[in-house]
Amino acid sequence: MNKEKVLEILKKYKSSFSKSEQSFVDEIIKNKSINTDDHFELFTDGACEFNKKHEPINAGIGGILKNNGKVLFSFSKNIGIKTNNEAEYLALIEGLHLCQKENIKSINIFLDSELVVKQVNGDYKVKNERMAVLHRDVVDILKKFREFNVAHVYRENNTEADNLSKEALLNKN
């Protein structure tokens, strides 16, 4: 069944849905987007350089969005002096904002920071105040998505985002 036929059926039978379902159907019809075949994946990563005292001196973020395996966009950005965990959160925030601009409503998100994944998923508390602010930003952005999943991947399965975040380290402000 093709997309146009499904949209036609939704228009015809819209009144048989509940009020909340009707608003969802309206959104599908308005955007002419039925993402049943779409599989959006966002990979993000943060990188940090330290001085001899192990203090952060430079950080970068990177990410890549794929749809059914095809790259839609990528980013690499230097963010100045931030900790590694701040960089991880800021990479995720940047990627989510770009997904919003693309009007993506359903996304699978992959990070190699187990800490950030567990904090975002509510498995770990956020104790550091700077992290708490970034965590709240992520949670607020995620509320705007219809569906999302945040999962941990090993670094070797996140090489593209890892490379982009390390490239950003070279572009100091």
C-alpha positions, 0 to 999 in steps of 0.5 A, a space after each residue: 500500500 502506498 503513502 497516498 492511499 494511506 493518507 486518503 484512508 486516514 482522511 476518510 475515516 478520521 471521524 472514527 478515531 478518538 479526539 486525541 487520535 484525531 489530532 495525531 491523524 491531522 498531524 500526519 495528513 498535514 505533514 503528509 508524513 507516514 514514517 512507518 518505513 522511516 528509521 531515524 538514528 541519531 549518534 552523538 559524542 563529546 570529546 575533551 582535552 585535558 591539561 597535565 592537572 587533568 583539567 578540561 582545556 578544550 571540548 568538541 561535539 559531533 553527531 550524525 543523523 541517519 534515515 534507513 542507513 542514509 546520512 541526512 546530516 552531521 555536525 562537528 563543533 568546538 564548544 570551548 572549555 567543558 568537561 567530557 560529560 558536558 560535551 556528551 550532553 551538549 552533543 545530544 542537545 545539538 543533535 536533538 535540535 537538528 532533528 527538530 528542525 527536520 521535523 522528526 518525531 520518532 528517533 532512536 538515539 545512540 551515545 557511548 556515554 553510559 552515564 548520560 544514557 542512564 541519567 536521561 533514562 532515569 536510571 541514575 540521579 543527576 547530582 552535579 548542578 551543571 549536569 542537572 541543567 543540561 539534563 533538564 534541557 535534554 528531557 524538555 526537548 525529548 518531550 517534544 518527540 512522539 517517540 524516542 529511545 536513548 541507548 548506550 553503544 560501545 565506542 567502536 559502534 559510534 566511530 562516526 560521531 566520535 571522529 566528528 567530536 575529535 575533529 571539532 577539537 582542532 577548530 578552537 574558537 
